[in-house]
Amino acid sequence: MRPFAGKVALVTGGARRVGKAIAVALADRGADIVVHYHRGATEADETAQELRARGVRVGMVQGDLSRVEVAQSLPRQAHALLGRLDIVINSAAMMLRTPLGDVAPDEWDRMFALNLRAPFFVAQAAAPLMQADGGVIVNIADLAAYETWPAYVPHGITKAGIVQMTRGLARALAPAIRVNAVAPGAVLLPDEWDAVTADRLAATTPLRRIGSADDVAQAVVFLCEAGYVTGDVIIVDGGRHIRT
C-alpha cells in the first residue's frame, strides 16, 4: 500500500540515522521526499538514491538550521522543489554531553537554536503552505523531556520544550494541521558510548533491547496516518519510562 502517494514530506536531518529511517519509511508508503541535511553531502546523495529507488521524487536542501533564516526558508524551498508540502518531520537535532559545571553559553545557544528554535520556525513557515489541503507535523522529542539526566540538562530542557511546543502548535493550527511528536529513548546511541553502556541500557529496559531507528520511524508513520490524533507524544523507549 502507498497511502502517501502524491504527498510531499520534508524531513529535516533526513540524510542519516533516525531522519533517514523516517524518510525511507515515508517513501515506502509513496511520499515524495525533500531531504534536508547540514553536513555530509555524500550521505545525503546516498540517501536520495535509496529513496529514488523506491519510485518517489526526491529533492535535497542543504542548510544550517541553527540559523533562523535557514529554518524559516526551508519549507518554501521544499515547496518550490516538489510543488506542494503535506508532511513536515522535525528530526534534525544535536545531543551534547554537558555536565552541569561545564555547560558553556555557546553550547547552550547551539543546542537551543537547533533543537528548539529551528523546529518552531520550520513549523511556522510550513503552516501557510499546508493550509489548503491540511497537513501533518511530527516533531522528534526525547525521553530526556520526561527524565532527569544530570549530564544532559540543557538537552533535556530543549526536548521538554519540544513537547510543549507540540501541544501549543497542535492547538493553534487545528483543525487544518495536526501536530504530534515522538520521544525516543535508547535508540541509536551516540557514537562515543561504549558496549558496556549499551549492554547496561538494554538490561535495564523492560523490552531488553536497544531500540532502532525503524522503531521511531514506525511511530512517525502512525502519527502521519492517525487522522484523529493531535497534540500527543508517543514515547518509543522499550518501556524505560515505566522501569521504576
C-alpha positions as a LaTeX table, in Angstrom:
\begin{tabular}{lrrr}
\hline
Residue & $x$ (\AA) & $y$ (\AA) & $z$ (\AA) \\
\hline
Met1 & 0.00 & 0.00 & 0.00 \\
Arg2 & 1.13 & 3.55 & $-0.75$ \\
Pro3 & $-1.19$ & 5.75 & 1.33 \\
Phe4 & 1.04 & 8.82 & 0.95 \\
Ala5 & 1.23 & 8.71 & $-2.85$ \\
Gly6 & 1.06 & 12.24 & $-4.26$ \\
Lys7 & 2.08 & 13.82 & $-0.94$ \\
Val8 & 5.35 & 15.59 & $-0.23$ \\
Ala9 & 7.23 & 15.18 & 3.06 \\
Leu10 & 10.05 & 17.39 & 4.29 \\
Val11 & 12.41 & 15.58 & 6.67 \\
Thr12 & 14.98 & 17.71 & 8.45 \\
Gly13 & 18.19 & 15.85 & 9.18 \\
Gly14 & 16.91 & 13.29 & 6.71 \\
Ala15 & 20.25 & 12.07 & 5.36 \\
Arg16 & 21.31 & 9.86 & 8.27 \\
Arg17 & 20.37 & 7.96 & 11.41 \\
Val18 & 16.77 & 8.40 & 12.57 \\
Gly19 & 15.97 & 11.05 & 9.99 \\
Lys20 & 16.98 & 8.72 & 7.18 \\
Ala21 & 14.87 & 5.87 & 8.57 \\
Ile22 & 11.86 & 8.17 & 8.68 \\
Ala23 & 12.44 & 9.36 & 5.12 \\
Val24 & 12.69 & 5.76 & 3.90 \\
Ala25 & 9.54 & 4.70 & 5.77 \\
Leu26 & 7.55 & 7.57 & 4.25 \\
Ala27 & 8.93 & 6.83 & 0.78 \\
Asp28 & 7.94 & 3.18 & 1.17 \\
Arg29 & 4.39 & 4.46 & 1.61 \\
Gly30 & 4.58 & 6.56 & $-1.53$ \\
Ala31 & 5.52 & 10.01 & $-0.28$ \\
Asp32 & 7.85 & 12.18 & $-2.31$ \\
Ile33 & 10.66 & 13.34 & $-0.03$ \\
Val34 & 12.63 & 16.53 & 0.45 \\
Val35 & 15.77 & 15.61 & 2.37 \\
His36 & 17.30 & 18.41 & 4.41 \\
Tyr37 & 20.89 & 17.99 & 5.52 \\
His38 & 23.59 & 20.21 & 7.00 \\
Arg39 & 26.90 & 18.42 & 6.54 \\
Gly40 & 27.59 & 15.13 & 4.82 \\
Ala41 & 26.70 & 15.69 & 1.19 \\
Thr42 & 27.85 & 12.16 & 0.35 \\
Glu43 & 25.44 & 10.64 & 2.88 \\
Ala44 & 22.67 & 12.84 & 1.53 \\
Asp45 & 23.34 & 11.71 & $-2.03$ \\
Glu46 & 23.31 & 8.06 & $-0.98$ \\
Thr47 & 20.03 & 8.54 & 0.88 \\
Ala48 & 18.49 & 10.28 & $-2.12$ \\
Gln49 & 19.48 & 7.33 & $-4.33$ \\
Glu50 & 17.84 & 4.89 & $-1.91$ \\
Leu51 & 14.67 & 6.94 & $-1.91$ \\
Arg52 & 14.51 & 7.27 & $-5.69$ \\
Ala53 & 14.90 & 3.50 & $-5.95$ \\
Arg54 & 11.53 & 3.32 & $-4.24$ \\
Gly55 & 9.91 & 5.16 & $-7.12$ \\
Val56 & 9.39 & 8.54 & $-5.48$ \\
Arg57 & 10.56 & 12.03 & $-6.33$ \\
Val58 & 13.36 & 13.40 & $-4.18$ \\
Gly59 & 14.57 & 16.93 & $-3.53$ \\
Met60 & 17.57 & 17.93 & $-1.45$ \\
Val61 & 18.20 & 21.10 & 0.54 \\
Gln62 & 21.40 & 21.88 & 2.43 \\
Gly63 & 21.41 & 24.32 & 5.32 \\
Asp64 & 22.39 & 25.03 & 8.92 \\
Leu65 & 19.08 & 25.10 & 10.79 \\
Ser66 & 20.70 & 26.77 & 13.79 \\
Arg67 & 20.49 & 29.91 & 11.63 \\
Val68 & 16.93 & 31.13 & 11.96 \\
Glu69 & 16.75 & 32.43 & 8.39 \\
Val70 & 17.56 & 28.93 & 7.13 \\
Ala71 & 14.78 & 27.40 & 9.25 \\
Gln72 & 12.32 & 29.99 & 8.01 \\
Ser73 & 13.18 & 29.45 & 4.35 \\
Leu74 & 13.34 & 25.65 & 4.34 \\
Pro75 & 9.61 & 24.91 & 3.86 \\
Arg76 & 9.41 & 27.36 & 0.96 \\
Gln77 & 12.39 & 25.66 & $-0.67$ \\
Ala78 & 10.77 & 22.26 & $-0.21$ \\
His79 & 7.51 & 23.51 & $-1.70$ \\
Ala80 & 9.34 & 25.03 & $-4.66$ \\
Leu81 & 11.25 & 21.81 & $-5.34$ \\
Leu82 & 8.33 & 19.37 & $-5.43$ \\
Gly83 & 5.29 & 21.61 & $-5.80$ \\
Arg84 & 3.48 & 21.06 & $-2.50$ \\
Leu85 & 4.04 & 20.31 & 1.19 \\
Asp86 & 1.92 & 17.88 & 3.21 \\
Ile87 & 4.15 & 16.42 & 5.91 \\
Val88 & 6.95 & 18.01 & 7.96 \\
Ile89 & 9.20 & 15.92 & 10.18 \\
Asn90 & 11.38 & 17.98 & 12.51 \\
Ser91 & 14.15 & 15.46 & 13.11 \\
Ala92 & 17.39 & 17.47 & 12.97 \\
Ala93 & 18.93 & 17.89 & 16.42 \\
Met94 & 22.10 & 17.58 & 18.44 \\
Met95 & 22.84 & 15.86 & 21.74 \\
Leu96 & 25.83 & 17.09 & 23.71 \\
Arg97 & 27.08 & 15.70 & 26.99 \\
Thr98 & 27.20 & 18.76 & 29.24 \\
Pro99 & 27.90 & 18.08 & 32.92 \\
Leu100 & 26.37 & 20.93 & 34.87 \\
Gly101 & 29.60 & 22.65 & 35.87 \\
Asp102 & 30.91 & 22.51 & 32.33 \\
Val103 & 27.96 & 23.98 & 30.43 \\
Ala104 & 29.21 & 26.86 & 28.28 \\
Pro105 & 26.94 & 29.61 & 26.93 \\
Asp106 & 27.86 & 28.86 & 23.34 \\
Glu107 & 26.91 & 25.19 & 23.77 \\
Trp108 & 23.61 & 26.23 & 25.34 \\
Asp109 & 22.89 & 28.57 & 22.44 \\
Arg110 & 23.79 & 25.97 & 19.80 \\
Met111 & 21.52 & 23.35 & 21.32 \\
Phe112 & 18.57 & 25.67 & 21.75 \\
Ala113 & 18.99 & 27.12 & 18.27 \\
Leu114 & 18.94 & 23.71 & 16.57 \\
Asn115 & 16.82 & 21.58 & 18.90 \\
Leu116 & 14.06 & 24.02 & 19.78 \\
Arg117 & 14.11 & 27.29 & 17.84 \\
Ala118 & 14.57 & 25.66 & 14.43 \\
Pro119 & 11.59 & 23.27 & 14.65 \\
Phe120 & 9.35 & 26.14 & 15.72 \\
Phe121 & 10.27 & 28.36 & 12.80 \\
Val122 & 10.15 & 25.48 & 10.33 \\
Ala123 & 6.61 & 24.74 & 11.53 \\
Gln124 & 5.64 & 28.42 & 11.44 \\
Ala125 & 6.84 & 28.76 & 7.85 \\
Ala126 & 5.33 & 25.43 & 6.75 \\
Ala127 & 1.83 & 26.07 & 8.09 \\
Pro128 & 0.67 & 28.57 & 5.42 \\
Leu129 & 1.95 & 26.24 & 2.69 \\
Met130 & $-0.08$ & 23.34 & 4.11 \\
Gln131 & $-3.33$ & 25.13 & 4.94 \\
Ala132 & $-5.19$ & 24.48 & 1.68 \\
Asp133 & $-5.24$ & 20.69 & 1.97 \\
Gly134 & $-4.29$ & 20.33 & 5.61 \\
Gly135 & $-1.11$ & 18.65 & 6.74 \\
Val136 & 0.86 & 16.88 & 9.42 \\
Ile137 & 3.84 & 17.98 & 11.51 \\
Val138 & 5.73 & 15.44 & 13.61 \\
Asn139 & 8.45 & 16.66 & 15.98 \\
Ile140 & 11.15 & 14.40 & 17.39 \\
Ala141 & 11.38 & 14.91 & 21.15 \\
Asp142 & 13.31 & 12.62 & 23.51 \\
Leu143 & 12.82 & 10.60 & 26.68 \\
Ala144 & 15.03 & 13.27 & 28.25 \\
Ala145 & 11.96 & 15.52 & 28.18 \\
Tyr146 & 10.47 & 13.38 & 30.96 \\
Glu147 & 13.52 & 12.17 & 32.90 \\
Thr148 & 16.39 & 13.90 & 34.66 \\
Trp149 & 19.80 & 13.17 & 33.14 \\
Pro150 & 22.44 & 15.12 & 35.12 \\
Ala151 & 24.99 & 15.13 & 32.29 \\
Tyr152 & 22.44 & 16.30 & 29.71 \\
Val153 & 20.41 & 19.02 & 31.44 \\
Pro154 & 20.35 & 21.56 & 28.56 \\
His155 & 19.46 & 18.79 & 26.09 \\
Gly156 & 16.58 & 17.70 & 28.31 \\
Ile157 & 15.31 & 21.27 & 28.55 \\
Thr158 & 15.24 & 21.61 & 24.76 \\
Lys159 & 13.31 & 18.37 & 24.39 \\
Ala160 & 10.84 & 19.30 & 27.12 \\
Gly161 & 10.31 & 22.47 & 25.11 \\
Ile162 & 9.55 & 20.34 & 22.05 \\
Val163 & 6.79 & 18.58 & 23.97 \\
Gln164 & 5.15 & 21.86 & 24.99 \\
Met165 & 5.70 & 23.33 & 21.52 \\
Thr166 & 3.94 & 20.32 & 20.01 \\
Arg167 & 0.93 & 20.86 & 22.24 \\
Gly168 & 0.81 & 24.59 & 21.54 \\
Leu169 & 1.16 & 24.22 & 17.78 \\
Ala170 & $-1.47$ & 21.48 & 17.72 \\
Arg171 & $-3.97$ & 23.84 & 19.35 \\
Ala172 & $-3.01$ & 26.84 & 17.23 \\
Leu173 & $-3.04$ & 25.02 & 13.88 \\
Ala174 & $-6.14$ & 22.87 & 14.36 \\
Pro175 & $-8.22$ & 21.76 & 12.58 \\
Ala176 & $-6.28$ & 22.02 & 9.31 \\
Ile177 & $-2.91$ & 20.76 & 10.56 \\
Arg178 & $-2.23$ & 18.01 & 13.07 \\
Val179 & 0.92 & 18.27 & 15.20 \\
Asn180 & 2.34 & 15.40 & 17.23 \\
Ala181 & 5.70 & 14.19 & 18.49 \\
Val182 & 7.71 & 11.02 & 19.05 \\
Ala183 & 10.01 & 10.78 & 22.08 \\
Pro184 & 12.67 & 8.09 & 21.52 \\
Gly185 & 14.53 & 6.53 & 24.39 \\
Ala186 & 17.59 & 4.30 & 23.99 \\
Val187 & 17.68 & 4.32 & 20.20 \\
Leu188 & 20.85 & 4.61 & 18.07 \\
Leu189 & 23.16 & 5.52 & 20.92 \\
Pro190 & 25.72 & 8.30 & 20.50 \\
Asp191 & 28.86 & 7.12 & 18.71 \\
Glu192 & 31.06 & 7.76 & 21.73 \\
Trp193 & 29.09 & 5.41 & 24.03 \\
Asp194 & 30.74 & 2.03 & 24.57 \\
Ala195 & 29.40 & $-1.53$ & 24.53 \\
Val196 & 29.27 & $-1.71$ & 28.33 \\
Thr197 & 26.93 & 1.30 & 28.42 \\
Ala198 & 24.78 & $-0.19$ & 25.65 \\
Asp199 & 24.52 & $-3.53$ & 27.46 \\
Arg200 & 23.56 & $-1.82$ & 30.70 \\
Leu201 & 20.83 & 0.18 & 28.96 \\
Ala202 & 19.45 & $-2.93$ & 27.30 \\
Ala203 & 19.44 & $-4.84$ & 30.58 \\
Thr204 & 17.53 & $-2.07$ & 32.37 \\
Thr205 & 14.96 & $-1.64$ & 29.58 \\
Pro206 & 11.74 & $-3.65$ & 30.08 \\
Leu207 & 11.84 & $-4.94$ & 26.47 \\
Arg208 & 15.51 & $-5.90$ & 26.99 \\
Arg209 & 16.97 & $-4.31$ & 23.89 \\
Ile210 & 18.20 & $-1.05$ & 22.45 \\
Gly211 & 15.74 & 0.48 & 20.02 \\
Ser212 & 16.32 & 1.02 & 16.32 \\
Ala213 & 15.73 & 3.94 & 14.00 \\
Asp214 & 12.97 & 1.87 & 12.41 \\
Asp215 & 11.14 & 1.75 & 15.75 \\
Val216 & 10.97 & 5.54 & 15.69 \\
Ala217 & 10.02 & 5.62 & 12.01 \\
Gln218 & 7.08 & 3.28 & 12.63 \\
Ala219 & 5.70 & 5.65 & 15.26 \\
Val220 & 6.13 & 8.63 & 12.93 \\
Val221 & 4.24 & 6.84 & 10.16 \\
Phe222 & 1.43 & 6.02 & 12.58 \\
Leu223 & 1.09 & 9.68 & 13.56 \\
Cys224 & 1.07 & 10.74 & 9.90 \\
Glu225 & $-1.82$ & 8.36 & 9.27 \\
Ala226 & $-3.80$ & 8.78 & 12.51 \\
Gly227 & $-6.33$ & 11.38 & 11.46 \\
Tyr228 & $-7.90$ & 11.87 & 14.89 \\
Val229 & $-4.68$ & 12.33 & 16.87 \\
Thr230 & $-3.15$ & 15.73 & 17.54 \\
Gly231 & $-1.18$ & 17.33 & 20.36 \\
Asp232 & 0.11 & 13.95 & 21.51 \\
Val233 & 3.54 & 12.42 & 22.16 \\
Ile234 & 4.36 & 8.75 & 21.64 \\
Ile235 & 7.24 & 7.55 & 23.81 \\
Val236 & 9.31 & 4.93 & 21.94 \\
Asp237 & 11.70 & 3.65 & 24.59 \\
Gly238 & 11.10 & $-0.06$ & 25.14 \\
Gly239 & 9.33 & 0.81 & 28.39 \\
Arg240 & 12.21 & 2.65 & 30.10 \\
His241 & 9.81 & 5.32 & 31.39 \\
Ile242 & 7.98 & 2.67 & 33.46 \\
Arg243 & 11.01 & 0.89 & 34.85 \\
Thr244 & 10.74 & 2.49 & 38.32 \\
\hline
\end{tabular}
